[in-house]
Amino acid sequence: MKNNTIEIIEYDKKYKDEYIDLNMKWLLEYGLLEEKDEIIIQNVEREILNKNGKVYLLKKDEKIIGTVALKSSSSDTVEILKLAVDKNFKGLGLGSKLMEKAIKESYELGYKNIVLYTNSKLKAAIGLYEKLGFKKVALDDSHYEEVDIKMVYEVEKFLK
């Protein structure tokens, strides 16, 4: 009998195909897939984990239904990237749970600032980010072609 539990776990390579599938689906759905995304997604160990990053997976029973990653940008700044929730599980607050985990982890790892890059097509995600305290700032050279919004979060706010 399945216990129907949902938990956030750290990345395990046995879930690599599900991680790739989740991220590719949403990027393709919104027409946002670009070469840099494919490189990061297909090579998650090399591009994120081996560079002091973290990847969290949302697991329901034995199925991966969500993911979020942290990638170190500098000694005091981390980037949140590749937030995805299976479309069959949207609207249940799971994106919030993943983002809260990423924010908490950023604080615990000693980062002072969190940054994320997104696209204005992703209205629900932007609403979530704003609700959690992210603020839009001037866009810099993000190295992503499809990015048109940069948002930042000061980790000290997490303590209040």
Steps between C-alpha positions, in 0.01 A plus 500: 500500500633846410527749780445803273777703663665800339852586607790716385820304449845587370576405141584137432622399155243218490245778442696674224256406222205634700695820580574549130141424399346744751721787391481435127118483508444844649771667293355356181142579605584869533737511203792592725742214441846616398839337467624616842197338667563170324864500607408562864212251504679218317819546707357581843789339687769694311313829464342529847601236753875502430501880530377516862139495389200306625204341327187410692237259378138485607416133533152351526529134581770397248420763237679834463239772457707815553846645515699813579873570490751733665808605306776704663560831318757641743605459862191689618247449219314191386268458201176306522429325174300224339190517719251252360188324624322227303189657344283231665603636842481876437285714726582300814766735639786271401690773315487703821637207699791461258575872502482516880745210516734680258483824701559320830793303355651819357497653846644187661778488239598857590386688189395863549309541174287283279444582134278344238438566134163442339276590211186715506304207345528319836237708680416244771867451586562876515200536732645230724842666507347836590286342772816349651676838506697511174525843339551585133826680426676625188591216267869431454685280254337176616639284219149369436340612175141453618537689829326835535470526880756485781384470860693513827436395857710604795548198723505716816127552443456127557592550866224757565 
